[in-house]
Amino acid sequence: MCAVILLAAGFAAAAARAQSSPPGPISISVDATHAAQKGLHAKFEIPAKPGPLTLYYPKWMPADHSPDGPISNLAGLKFSAGGKEIPWQQDDVDMYTFHLDVPSGASGVSVSLDFLISAPGPTIDFSASASSKLFILMWNQVVLYPAGYPAHQITFNPSLRVPPGWKFNTSLPIASQSDNAITFAPVPLDLLIDSPVQAGQYVRVFPLTPGENPPHELDVAADDEWALDIPPALIDNYKRLVAEAHALYQSHHYRDYHFLFTLSDNVLFLGQEHHESSDDRVAERTIVDPNARLLEDGLFPHEYTHSWNGQYRRPEGLATPDFQQPMKGELLYVYEGLTEYFGTILTARCGLVTPAQDRESIARTASELDHRAGRQWRSLQNTANAAQILYFSPPQWASERRSVDFYPEAVLIWLDVDTTIRKLTQDQKSIDDFAHLFYAGSEGQPIIKTYTFDDVVATLNQVAPYDWRTFLRTRLDSTDAHAPLGGITGGGWQLVYNDEPNEFIAASDATSGGGDYTSSLGLRVQGDGTIIDAIPGMPAFESGISPYMRLIAVNGRQFSVDELTRAVRDSKSNSAPIVLIASNTGTIETHELNYHDGNRYPHLQRVEANPDYLDEILKPHAPAK
Ligand SMILES: [Zn+2]
């Protein structure tokens, strides 16, 4: 069953529970003129009747699928009515809930709060959202809202002041503007939180569909002017991305679309999807550094795809009535995993990477998932169910614990679906036909249409009748030691290993300074020798190496990534073991690895006996302009 409802779906039950209609519009004014000093200030007026009032700070963030609203950086909270301060209490069980009493005779409360901006660190920190030259306002940082009403029924009248001379971009419709003060049109709470504002001293706008409706634009902000210089060839790729997405999805569910692209080393790197924009933040040198750029080429195709898959079509368990109800991640292999698959193929279709590069990306994914020791205890389904834990787990022990594998492993599964449809229909149908059906309807408006596992199976059956339920469940619930590689062979290719570097692994190592020996020693190491992961069952782990140790020497030479790569290369012609000296919490240990297969990097190799469906999947599909 599907239900078409207004933004923030699944509200029927919550709406029925609500005793009365929500209070009139809440006015919120955000002062970001001191963003460079790492602070935002917000004031708002919440209409309310005298008596107990419960307010929520947004907890479960739709793009994160986790209860990670950055409440620890909320400060300076004050409530008043008629100029008199009102005492408040934070709930002693739920930290995102605040209780107060509206005094008799009052018609509402005034709220004042600060949001403290931080700097990026080793963990995900959504309060790292500004530098001295730019900020991205995520409205959930500065909002409280009354309990008891679905988010789409609570209207806000937002306004914002940016530092003098700064420009801004957002998908929020603007009611009026005077110098650095902007008043936005009234907006429901769910759409407000879905509509970040990017602002900065250095900002440039590139129209991607000039003269067409709906408008699409690339909005670039950076810490220095030079970084705004996006090469025309790259702009052409982004234009082709819009065209290829429309050829694939054949609909759109936004009034206009903004790629809010921030190039800064001083904010959290992320890609966050919204109906009418994406918040895409990468390192300042990403466009001019070929390795960094290759690793980020898939960012826009992924986040843009979410406007259809995740925003418009959303699993029932993730379409909660407000930001307080827990979300269920069981269908994240569709929400994120199918998005990752469509993102992967769109990245090639629009020319951001070549088909050969896309095959290198798929080979790396296949190898990484095929070397997950944890797949024998934790199914892919469980990685989705446990998303709220795994997003915040460290890279150490990623193989044994598993990670948010519902992204990369689902690429392999949806490739399997795509090639199976092609086989079943003698290449007359493909997953593109699934996309045409699944994302159809409700043209041009940011709404949500929920779905269940049964809806996915039913739509696949509309494209090509098959036992899709068993097909998917077998792969999702498997605790097999190996990754599902049927889509690669079904696409006319096979996963092989040789000593030629994989382009994506090489780019990743060059960018991080570390070394990835996943498919040889079963080891990932930082540039300083600190072990990130050692895979149980593989040579490094079996010699006694584990994450958190630090390598000091390789075969009698001081450790470096180059030295270790040479030792692995020479292992082929060397009967002696690789000898590693490591510091294990201060104790110096010697580990001997009986490994003699040399460097092994994953690639896809053509199988001539099978049709080359992968080539068909990756080639451009949009009509040439
Ligand atoms: Zn995503």
Residues whose N, C-alpha, C, O or C-beta is under 5 A from the ligand:
A	BS01	ZN	E336
